[in-house]
């Protein structure tokens, strides 16, 4: 049901949630508490009955540490990328990793990308 609600609301809600999660993540560890997730869903008008929220939490908190990884949250909602998107990401990464080191330092990203 939750995935259906998100798919009806569209891309802007998903990207907005991601941005909101990153803003809430003050220590930059990529994790959210139960309260933070609940608050984010409320802000984006994605409230759900408590039982449904608990079921969602149980699925997302697979490590049972009372935190969820918001990258895993988006993966759980979106699922795997299709082959077209994977190919596009690979091509972009190859362009960014022009030294062929297998990693891309932020300074190299800044050389190739302008968010304006």
Secondary structure, DSSP 4 states (H G I P E B T S, - for coil): -HHHHHHHH-HHHHHHHHHHHHHH-TT-SSEEEHHHHHHHHHHTT----HHHHHHHHHHH-TT-SSEEEHHHHHHHHH-SPPHHHHHHHHHHHHHH-TT-SS---HHHHHHH----
